[in-house]
Amino acid sequence: MALLLAVVVTGGSVAWAYTASAGHRHDPADAPSAPVVIVFGAEVGTPFLAGRLAATANLVKAGKAASVLVSGNANGTSGDETRAMTAYLTANGVAPARIIVDGDGVDTYATCARAVQVFKIRRALLVTQAYHLPRAVALCRNLGMDADGVKATCDCGGLLLFRNEVREWLATVLAAKNAISPP
């Protein structure tokens, strides 16, 4: 019975995220424009973060956004995510004046909530891997942001991607809870 309940709750949460983000997940070539790109942090030095940053730099170079909010954990166990993100973007042609730093974006919900409540962002492109986009877009839209997600690549092995996909299903349960009853 407990297993059935877990499957139903997880499936319902994932269905919510995919439904709430439908029509708002894009390949980089098809991305709409927005005033700002929000790039989600990840462990420093991982292919996940590298893919997100490359996609973000390309969106800015293509004129899809005027500024970038780098959001991550400034005190993470792998180092200061936002410092590494800023260094990558400036080394890849994004002017420092166009970068806004949020070192308290410790998870997806915090990034979305702080973007809306602290940085007053109302319209944005969200950059992360395809497996993370439904949850990120659904959370930001639930918080009142007109958000569109843009898929970042990842030079990752299949096992690593599978692990993150499963983790994402579980994280989406918490996201659905936060959408219903914010922390």
N, CA, C and O of each residue as an XYZ file, in Angstrom:
732
protein
N       0.812     -1.194      0.000
C       0.000      0.000      0.000
C       0.861      1.267      0.000
O       0.570      2.226     -0.714
N       1.938      1.255      0.821
C       2.824      2.413      0.887
C       3.520      2.636     -0.455
O       3.701      3.773     -0.891
N       3.908      1.537     -1.101
C       4.558      1.656     -2.406
C       3.604      2.250     -3.430
O       3.996      3.105     -4.224
N       2.369      1.808     -3.415
C       1.367      2.347     -4.334
C       1.160      3.837     -4.092
O       1.067      4.612     -5.044
N       1.088      4.240     -2.840
C       0.923      5.653     -2.505
C       2.122      6.465     -3.002
O       1.951      7.556     -3.547
N       3.332      5.932     -2.815
C       4.540      6.623     -3.279
C       4.528      6.792     -4.793
O       4.893      7.849     -5.308
N       4.111      5.754     -5.499
C       4.042      5.824     -6.967
C       3.007      6.856     -7.407
O       3.261      7.635     -8.326
N       1.856      6.868     -6.764
C       0.790      7.817     -7.127
C       1.225      9.255     -6.839
O       1.022     10.138     -7.672
N       1.820      9.496     -5.672
C       2.259     10.850     -5.314
C       3.368     11.319     -6.253
O       3.338     12.451     -6.735
N       4.341     10.457     -6.509
C       5.432     10.829     -7.415
C       4.906     11.062     -8.825
O       5.244     12.061     -9.459
N       4.084     10.148     -9.314
C       3.518     10.299    -10.661
C       2.673     11.550    -10.789
O       2.746     12.251    -11.798
N       1.874     11.834     -9.778
C       1.052     13.044     -9.800
C       1.892     14.308     -9.791
O       1.569     15.277    -10.478
N       2.964     14.302     -9.019
C       3.850     15.468     -8.949
C       4.560     15.709    -10.277
O       4.654     16.842    -10.749
N       5.055     14.634    -10.868
C       5.733     14.757    -12.166
C       4.741     15.217    -13.231
O       5.079     16.051    -14.071
N       3.528     14.683    -13.204
C       2.490     15.113    -14.160
C       2.184     16.596    -13.986
O       2.016     17.312    -14.973
N       2.112     17.063    -12.742
C       1.889     18.497    -12.483
C       2.999     19.339    -13.116
O       2.717     20.322    -13.801
N       4.266     18.955    -12.889
C       5.385     19.740    -13.410
C       5.377     19.782    -14.936
O       5.591     20.838    -15.531
N       5.132     18.642    -15.567
C       5.110     18.607    -17.032
C       3.928     19.393    -17.590
O       4.062     20.074    -18.608
N       2.782     19.306    -16.938
C       1.601     20.043    -17.400
C       1.794     21.544    -17.213
O       1.493     22.327    -18.114
N       2.296     21.948    -16.044
C       2.478     23.372    -15.748
C       3.542     24.018    -16.630
O       3.523     25.230    -16.846
N       4.470     23.210    -17.137
C       5.543     23.766    -17.968
C       5.331     23.516    -19.463
O       6.158     23.914    -20.284
N       4.237     22.865    -19.809
C       3.962     22.561    -21.224
C       3.921     23.845    -22.043
O       3.294     24.829    -21.650
N       4.592     23.818    -23.173
C       4.644     24.987    -24.040
C       5.652     26.030    -23.595
O       5.797     27.073    -24.233
N       6.352     25.751    -22.497
C       7.322     26.712    -21.954
C       8.713     26.106    -21.813
O       9.538     26.622    -21.059
N       8.983     25.011    -22.534
C      10.299     24.377    -22.547
C      10.802     24.402    -23.982
O      10.118     23.939    -24.895
N      12.010     24.946    -24.181
C      12.496     25.199    -25.540
C      13.919     24.696    -25.748
O      14.721     24.624    -24.817
N      14.203     24.354    -26.992
C      15.582     24.162    -27.411
C      16.203     25.551    -27.546
O      15.481     26.516    -27.800
N      17.520     25.677    -27.383
C      18.140     27.001    -27.471
C      17.827     27.750    -28.768
O      17.622     28.964    -28.741
N      17.788     27.053    -29.887
C      17.528     27.714    -31.174
C      16.127     28.303    -31.254
O      15.895     29.247    -32.008
N      15.192     27.756    -30.484
C      13.803     28.211    -30.515
C      13.424     29.057    -29.311
O      12.248     29.364    -29.121
N      14.388     29.433    -28.505
C      14.091     30.175    -27.278
C      13.544     31.562    -27.597
O      14.044     32.240    -28.494
N      12.516     31.981    -26.862
C      12.028     33.349    -27.015
C      13.007     34.314    -26.340
O      14.016     33.885    -25.781
N      12.716     35.575    -26.390
C      13.526     36.579    -25.700
C      12.913     36.893    -24.343
O      11.720     36.682    -24.123
N      13.737     37.398    -23.444
C      13.290     37.833    -22.123
C      14.315     38.845    -21.604
O      15.448     38.880    -22.085
N      13.931     39.653    -20.641
C      14.890     40.627    -20.107
C      16.097     39.982    -19.420
O      17.193     40.542    -19.415
N      15.882     38.805    -18.844
C      16.944     38.171    -18.058
C      16.942     36.658    -18.262
O      15.903     36.037    -18.485
N      18.136     36.094    -18.177
C      18.317     34.644    -18.137
C      18.657     34.292    -16.696
O      19.528     34.915    -16.089
N      17.977     33.300    -16.152
C      18.333     32.770    -14.834
C      19.010     31.431    -15.068
O      18.419     30.514    -15.638
N      20.254     31.328    -14.624
C      20.983     30.068    -14.765
C      21.127     29.456    -13.374
O      21.618     30.090    -12.440
N      20.684     28.202    -13.265
C      20.690     27.489    -11.992
C      22.076     26.919    -11.722
O      22.712     26.362    -12.616
N      22.531     27.061    -10.499
C      23.825     26.538    -10.108
C      23.837     25.020    -10.032
O      22.794     24.365    -10.043
N      25.032     24.490     -9.956
C      25.275     23.057     -9.781
C      26.693     22.936     -9.245
O      27.431     23.920     -9.179
N      27.059     21.743     -8.871
C      28.387     21.532     -8.320
C      29.453     22.070     -9.273
O      29.429     21.792    -10.473
N      30.383     22.839     -8.723
C      31.452     23.440     -9.517
C      32.267     22.338    -10.187
O      32.628     21.342     -9.560
N      32.547     22.538    -11.469
C      33.377     21.601    -12.213
C      32.636     20.449    -12.870
O      33.254     19.598    -13.508
N      31.314     20.414    -12.720
C      30.551     19.316    -13.321
C      30.127     19.658    -14.743
O      30.030     20.832    -15.099
N      29.875     18.635    -15.558
C      29.381     18.900    -16.910
C      27.981     19.521    -16.902
O      27.585     20.163    -17.876
N      27.236     19.336    -15.821
C      25.911     19.961    -15.725
C      26.056     21.480    -15.715
O      25.389     22.181    -16.475
N      26.935     21.979    -14.847
C      27.133     23.423    -14.751
C      27.752     23.970    -16.033
O      27.365     25.044    -16.494
N      28.698     23.254    -16.608
C      29.329     23.707    -17.854
C      28.299     23.858    -18.969
O      28.327     24.843    -19.707
N      27.394     22.894    -19.096
C      26.355     22.976    -20.125
C      25.420     24.145    -19.912
O      25.033     24.818    -20.867
N      25.051     24.392    -18.664
C      24.156     25.512    -18.347
C      24.814     26.849    -18.667
O      24.181     27.752    -19.213
N      26.080     26.959    -18.323
C      26.780     28.225    -18.561
C      27.018     28.470    -20.048
O      26.897     29.602    -20.515
N      27.354     27.427    -20.787
C      27.544     27.582    -22.235
C      26.247     28.027    -22.896
O      26.255     28.919    -23.745
N      25.133     27.412    -22.513
C      23.836     27.799    -23.083
C      23.496     29.241    -22.733
O      22.985     29.980    -23.574
N      23.776     29.643    -21.504
C      23.490     31.013    -21.069
C      24.314     32.018    -21.865
O      23.776     33.010    -22.357
N      25.610     31.770    -21.993
C      26.468     32.679    -22.758
C      25.980     32.790    -24.198
O      25.974     33.880    -24.771
N      25.576     31.677    -24.779
C      25.078     31.699    -26.160
C      23.779     32.486    -26.287
O      23.580     33.189    -27.278
N      22.892     32.380    -25.300
C      21.637     33.146    -25.339
C      21.906     34.643    -25.270
O      21.280     35.424    -25.986
N      22.833     35.041    -24.412
C      23.165     36.464    -24.297
C      23.811     36.954    -25.592
O      23.466     38.026    -26.089
N      24.741     36.181    -26.137
C      25.396     36.559    -27.394
C      24.395     36.671    -28.536
O      24.565     37.498    -29.432
N      23.347     35.839    -28.509
C      22.316     35.860    -29.556
C      21.299     36.976    -29.345
O      20.378     37.133    -30.148
N      21.453     37.750    -28.280
C      20.541     38.857    -28.017
C      19.206     38.437    -27.429
O      18.241     39.198    -27.485
N      19.137     37.235    -26.865
C      17.874     36.741    -26.287
C      17.585     37.343    -24.920
O      16.444     37.307    -24.461
N      18.609     37.902    -24.257
C      18.423     38.521    -22.946
C      19.508     39.570    -22.717
O      20.620     39.465    -23.235
N      19.154     40.583    -21.930
C      20.091     41.665    -21.645
C      20.953     41.385    -20.416
O      22.073     41.885    -20.316
N      20.437     40.590    -19.485
C      21.197     40.328    -18.268
C      21.040     38.876    -17.833
O      20.201     38.135    -18.347
N      21.875     38.496    -16.868
C      21.903     37.122    -16.369
C      21.862     37.149    -14.845
O      22.617     37.885    -14.210
N      20.980     36.347    -14.265
C      21.003     36.099    -12.826
C      21.664     34.746    -12.624
O      21.103     33.716    -12.997
N      22.866     34.743    -12.028
C      23.512     33.487    -11.672
C      23.062     33.170    -10.255
O      23.279     33.953     -9.330
N      22.440     32.023    -10.100
C      21.866     31.668     -8.809
C      22.392     30.316     -8.376
O      22.222     29.314     -9.072
N      23.028     30.299     -7.228
C      23.587     29.061     -6.718
C      24.019     29.239     -5.281
O      23.709     30.245     -4.642
N      24.730     28.262     -4.785
C      25.178     28.260     -3.405
C      26.575     28.863     -3.334
O      27.543     28.268     -3.808
N      26.672     30.043     -2.742
C      27.972     30.697     -2.610
C      28.856     30.001     -1.581
O      30.058     30.257     -1.516
N      28.266     29.129     -0.784
C      29.016     28.416      0.251
C      28.920     26.908      0.073
O      28.936     26.163      1.053
N      28.821     26.458     -1.163
C      28.652     25.033     -1.440
C      29.886     24.217     -1.117
O      30.990     24.754     -1.018
N      29.698     22.926     -0.955
C      30.815     22.044     -0.617
C      31.835     21.943     -1.754
O      32.996     21.608     -1.516
N      31.409     22.232     -2.985
C      32.345     22.182     -4.113
C      32.963     23.545     -4.387
O      33.759     23.690     -5.315
N      32.606     24.538     -3.595
C      33.113     25.884     -3.800
C      31.979     26.849     -4.076
O      30.809     26.467     -4.079
N      32.329     28.088     -4.306
C      31.357     29.147     -4.558
C      30.831     29.014     -5.985
O      31.495     29.404     -6.945
N      29.626     28.456     -6.106
C      29.041     28.241     -7.431
C      28.903     29.550     -8.195
O      29.226     29.610     -9.381
N      28.429     30.592     -7.534
C      28.175     31.852     -8.244
C      29.467     32.513     -8.714
O      29.486     33.150     -9.767
N      30.526     32.372     -7.959
C      31.817     32.932     -8.395
C      32.306     32.193     -9.643
O      32.761     32.814    -10.604
N      32.209     30.868     -9.620
C      32.625     30.074    -10.779
C      31.756     30.395    -11.994
O      32.256     30.479    -13.116
N      30.461     30.573    -11.768
C      29.543     30.884    -12.863
C      29.865     32.246    -13.469
O      29.900     32.397    -14.691
N      30.100     33.229    -12.614
C      30.430     34.576    -13.082
C      31.743     34.568    -13.859
O      31.850     35.205    -14.906
N      32.738     33.849    -13.351
C      34.032     33.775    -14.037
C      33.875     33.155    -15.422
O      34.453     33.653    -16.388
N      33.107     32.086    -15.529
C      32.890     31.446    -16.828
C      32.212     32.416    -17.793
O      32.658     32.586    -18.927
N      31.143     33.044    -17.341
C      30.389     33.931    -18.234
C      31.228     35.113    -18.696
O      31.188     35.467    -19.875
N      31.988     35.734    -17.795
C      32.809     36.877    -18.208
C      33.920     36.425    -19.156
O      34.270     37.150    -20.087
N      34.476     35.237    -18.928
C      35.507     34.710    -19.831
C      34.931     34.356    -21.197
O      35.672     34.213    -22.170
N      33.615     34.215    -21.267
C      32.957     33.851    -22.520
C      32.092     34.973    -23.079
O      31.080     34.725    -23.734
N      32.503     36.208    -22.812
C      31.925     37.351    -23.500
C      30.750     38.052    -22.862
O      30.203     38.978    -23.462
N      30.332     37.651    -21.659
C      29.233     38.352    -20.993
C      29.843     39.421    -20.092
O      30.630     39.113    -19.197
N      29.480     40.666    -20.329
C      30.034     41.776    -19.553
C      29.646     41.648    -18.080
O      28.497     41.332    -17.773
N      30.583     41.888    -17.170
C      30.275     41.790    -15.738
C      29.078     42.646    -15.316
O      28.334     42.264    -14.413
N      28.890     43.780    -15.951
C      27.772     44.666    -15.604
C      26.418     44.038    -15.922
O      25.389     44.490    -15.421
N      26.416     43.008    -16.746
C      25.158     42.340    -17.117
C      24.832     41.160    -16.205
O      23.800     40.511    -16.374
N      25.704     40.881    -15.244
C      25.541     39.710    -14.380
C      25.086     40.136    -12.987
O      25.695     40.998    -12.353
N      24.006     39.515    -12.529
C      23.476     39.708    -11.179
C      23.763     38.415    -10.427
O      23.537     37.327    -10.957
N      24.255     38.522     -9.206
C      24.659     37.340     -8.445
C      23.712     37.101     -7.274
O      23.439     38.004     -6.483
N      23.218     35.870     -7.179
C      22.422     35.435     -6.031
C      23.099     34.218     -5.418
O      22.914     33.096     -5.890
N      23.866     34.434     -4.388
C      24.575     33.355     -3.716
C      23.725     32.568     -2.744
O      24.213     31.637     -2.103
N      22.448     32.934     -2.625
C      21.540     32.224     -1.722
C      20.530     31.362     -2.472
O      19.544     30.917     -1.884
N      20.758     31.124     -3.748
C      19.882     30.247     -4.526
C      20.301     28.805     -4.316
O      20.809     28.157     -5.231
N      20.088     28.308     -3.115
C      20.621     27.002     -2.716
C      19.860     25.816     -3.293
O      20.354     24.688     -3.258
N      18.673     26.057     -3.819
C      17.914     25.003     -4.483
C      16.962     25.656     -5.483
O      16.892     26.881     -5.579
N      16.246     24.841     -6.209
C      15.387     25.363     -7.277
C      14.311     26.284     -6.732
O      14.068     27.353     -7.292
N      13.664     25.882     -5.642
C      12.620     26.733     -5.072
C      13.203     28.071     -4.622
O      12.627     29.120     -4.910
N      14.336     28.047     -3.921
C      14.955     29.288     -3.451
C      15.320     30.194     -4.622
O      15.124     31.407     -4.553
N      15.846     29.617     -5.688
C      16.191     30.422     -6.861
C      14.962     31.112     -7.424
O      14.991     32.316     -7.682
N      13.884     30.367     -7.618
C      12.659     30.955     -8.179
C      12.056     31.987     -7.238
O      11.697     33.083     -7.667
N      11.941     31.645     -5.961
C      11.331     32.556     -4.994
C      12.142     33.837     -4.866
O      11.571     34.927     -4.845
N      13.451     33.726     -4.782
C      14.297     34.918     -4.640
C      14.287     35.755     -5.918
O      14.327     36.984     -5.855
N      14.235     35.097     -7.071
C      14.169     35.853     -8.330
C      12.937     36.749     -8.347
O      13.008     37.903     -8.770
N      11.812     36.217     -7.887
C      10.557     36.985     -7.875
C      10.525     37.982     -6.722
O      10.227     39.158     -6.929
N      10.827     37.525     -5.518
C      10.631     38.343     -4.326
C      11.766     39.320     -4.044
O      11.511     40.442     -3.607
N      13.001     38.922     -4.281
C      14.149     39.778     -3.974
C      14.584     40.587     -5.190
O      14.819     41.791     -5.088
N      14.691     39.928     -6.338
C      15.206     40.590     -7.535
C      14.101     41.144     -8.432
O      14.384     41.787     -9.443
N      12.841     40.894     -8.063
C      11.664     41.449     -8.756
C      11.620     41.080    -10.240
O      11.187     41.878    -11.071
N      12.067     39.882    -10.561
C      12.046     39.414    -11.947
C      10.649     38.905    -12.266
O      10.103     38.061    -11.557
N      10.087     39.427    -13.333
C       8.731     39.039    -13.741
C       8.724     38.177    -14.998
O       7.788     37.411    -15.223
N       9.770     38.302    -15.820
C       9.878     37.543    -17.076
C      11.311     37.081    -17.219
O      12.240     37.879    -17.091
N      11.501     35.780    -17.489
C      12.865     35.263    -17.595
C      12.915     33.982    -18.403
O      11.923     33.270    -18.558
N      14.108     33.716    -18.911
C      14.447     32.414    -19.468
C      15.189     31.660    -18.374
O      16.075     32.220    -17.729
N      14.840     30.410    -18.161
C      15.492     29.567    -17.167
C      16.373     28.564    -17.893
O      15.901     27.860    -18.786
N      17.634     28.488    -17.527
C      18.556     27.584    -18.213
C      18.990     26.464    -17.277
O      19.555     26.701    -16.210
N      18.707     25.234    -17.707
C      19.098     24.031    -16.992
C      18.920     22.841    -17.936
O      18.468     23.011    -19.069
N      19.271     21.646    -17.479
C      19.121     20.466    -18.333
C      17.647     20.098    -18.489
O      16.807     20.479    -17.674
N      17.351     19.353    -19.548
C      15.966     19.002    -19.894
C      15.241     18.286    -18.759
O      14.049     18.512    -18.552
N      15.943     17.425    -18.017
C      15.274     16.694    -16.941
C      14.819     17.622    -15.812
O      13.873     17.295    -15.095
N      15.472     18.765    -15.645
C      15.185     19.711    -14.556
C      14.195     20.800    -14.982
O      13.565     21.432    -14.134
N      14.059     21.016    -16.280
C      13.210     22.116    -16.765
C      11.761     22.058    -16.295
O      11.243     23.087    -15.861
N      11.073     20.915    -16.354
C       9.664     20.930    -15.932
C       9.476     21.452    -14.506
O       8.592     22.269    -14.252
N      10.300     20.982    -13.588
C      10.176     21.423    -12.189
C      10.537     22.888    -12.043
O       9.823     23.636    -11.375
N      11.638     23.314    -12.659
C      12.067     24.706    -12.540
C      11.026     25.657    -13.123
O      10.665     26.652    -12.495
N      10.549     25.349    -14.315
C       9.553     26.216    -14.963
C       8.254     26.221    -14.163
O       7.670     27.282    -13.941
N       7.798     25.051    -13.730
C       6.546     24.974    -12.965
C       6.639     25.776    -11.673
O       5.701     26.495    -11.328
N       7.754     25.666    -10.953
C       7.905     26.416     -9.706
C       7.931     27.920     -9.950
O       7.221     28.670     -9.282
N       8.748     28.364    -10.906
C       8.830     29.808    -11.171
C       7.487     30.361    -11.638
O       7.083     31.442    -11.208
N       6.800     29.645    -12.501
C       5.491     30.106    -12.970
C       4.482     30.113    -11.818
O       3.650     31.015    -11.732
N       4.551     29.124    -10.944
C       3.655     29.076     -9.787
C       3.865     30.275     -8.860
O       2.937     30.718     -8.183
N       5.089     30.791     -8.838
C       5.413     31.951     -8.008
C       5.117     33.277     -8.706
O       5.398     34.341     -8.154
N       4.554     33.224     -9.908
C       4.126     34.436    -10.594
C       5.053     34.944    -11.679
O       4.801     36.008    -12.244
N       6.105     34.228    -11.986
C       7.028     34.645    -13.038
C       6.560     34.102    -14.384
O       6.125     32.954    -14.479
N       6.649     34.920    -15.409
C       6.416     34.475    -16.781
C       7.734     33.846    -17.243
O       8.607     34.531    -17.775
N       7.862     32.553    -17.036
C       9.130     31.859    -17.257
C       9.041     30.877    -18.409
O       8.051     30.163    -18.572
N      10.100     30.862    -19.202
C      10.287     29.865    -20.246
C      11.623     29.190    -19.994
O      12.610     29.856    -19.679
N      11.659     27.877    -20.132
C      12.879     27.131    -19.920
C      13.627     26.877    -21.211
O      13.028     26.702    -22.272
N      14.944     26.862    -21.105
C      15.811     26.584    -22.249
C      16.723     25.420    -21.867
O      17.401     25.448    -20.839
N      16.722     24.402    -22.717
C      17.486     23.182    -22.454
C      18.980     23.417    -22.633
O      19.431     23.921    -23.662
N      19.732     23.040    -21.613
C      21.190     23.055    -21.686
C      21.662     21.629    -21.952
O      21.026     20.668    -21.521
N      22.756     21.499    -22.649
C      23.319     20.178    -22.901
C      24.118     19.722    -21.687
O      24.376     20.497    -20.766
N      24.497     18.475    -21.704
C      25.368     17.938    -20.661
C      26.226     16.853    -21.291
O      25.704     15.883    -21.841
N      27.516     17.013    -21.212
C      28.439     16.004    -21.713
C      28.618     14.959    -20.610
O      29.692     14.812    -20.027
N      27.518     14.236    -20.348
C      27.453     13.299    -19.220
C      27.226     11.881    -19.731
O      26.715     11.674    -20.832
N      27.606     10.939    -18.935
C      27.312      9.551    -19.250
C      25.863      9.219    -18.955
O      25.202      9.917    -18.185
N      25.373      8.159    -19.564
C      23.987      7.749    -19.397
C      23.615      7.420    -17.964
O      22.503      7.727    -17.533
N      24.521      6.802    -17.214
C      24.232      6.442    -15.825
C      24.058      7.690    -14.966
O      23.166      7.743    -14.120
N      24.895      8.679    -15.178
C      24.789      9.933    -14.421
C      23.487     10.659    -14.744
O      22.826     11.189    -13.851
N      23.129     10.678    -16.014
C      21.860     11.310    -16.397
C      20.673     10.558    -15.799
O      19.717     11.180    -15.335
N      20.727      9.235    -15.806
C      19.646      8.440    -15.224
C      19.519      8.715    -13.725
O      18.413      8.882    -13.211
N      20.646      8.760    -13.035
C      20.634      9.058    -11.595
C      19.965     10.402    -11.330
O      19.150     10.522    -10.416
N      20.306     11.401    -12.120
C      19.723     12.727    -11.918
C      18.249     12.764    -12.296
O      17.474     13.504    -11.691
N      17.859     11.982    -13.279
C      16.444     11.904    -13.661
C      15.618     11.327    -12.510
O      14.551     11.849    -12.186
N      16.113     10.253    -11.895
C      15.407      9.650    -10.757
C      15.368     10.626     -9.588
O      14.331     10.779     -8.943
N      16.480     11.279     -9.313
C      16.518     12.295     -8.254
C      15.492     13.383     -8.536
O      14.831     13.879     -7.624
N      15.368     13.745     -9.799
C      14.424     14.793    -10.194
C      12.983     14.387     -9.910
O      12.187     15.211     -9.460
N      12.640     13.134    -10.166
C      11.273     12.677     -9.869
C      10.966     12.884     -8.395
O       9.884     13.347     -8.036
N      11.926     12.537     -7.540
C      11.721     12.681     -6.094
C      11.677     14.154     -5.683
O      10.867     14.539     -4.840
N      12.537     14.968     -6.272
C      12.540     16.401     -5.955
C      11.248     17.071     -6.404
O      10.828     18.068     -5.815
N      10.623     16.538     -7.430
C       9.374     17.119     -7.927
C       8.238     16.929     -6.928
O       7.298     17.724     -6.905
N       8.310     15.895     -6.109
C       7.309     15.718     -5.046
C       7.388     16.898     -4.077
O       6.361     17.469     -3.712
N       8.597     17.264     -3.661
C       8.770     18.417     -2.774
C       8.342     19.707     -3.470
O       7.747     20.583     -2.842
N       8.641     19.826     -4.751
C       8.240     21.020     -5.502
C       6.725     21.169     -5.521
O       6.206     22.270     -5.334
N       6.020     20.078     -5.743
C       4.553     20.133     -5.748
C       4.035     20.537     -4.373
O       3.092     21.322     -4.269
N       4.646     20.006     -3.323
C       4.264     20.394     -1.960
C       4.501     21.889     -1.750
O       3.651     22.582     -1.192
N       5.664     22.388     -2.201
C       5.976     23.811     -2.054
C       5.033     24.690     -2.869
O       4.730     25.814     -2.467
N       4.571     24.188     -4.003
C       3.620     24.953     -4.819
C       2.278     25.076     -4.104
O       1.605     26.103     -4.199
N       1.898     24.026     -3.391
C       0.626     24.031     -2.660
C       0.744     24.816     -1.358
O      -0.145     25.589     -0.999
N       1.850     24.604     -0.660
C       2.063     25.227      0.647
C       3.507     25.719      0.722
O       4.386     24.975      1.154
N       3.766     26.971      0.306
C       5.138     27.483      0.278
C       5.820     27.400      1.644
O       5.180     27.588      2.678
N       7.126     27.116      1.637
C       7.873     27.004      2.912
C       7.941     28.334      3.654
O       8.528     28.409      4.733
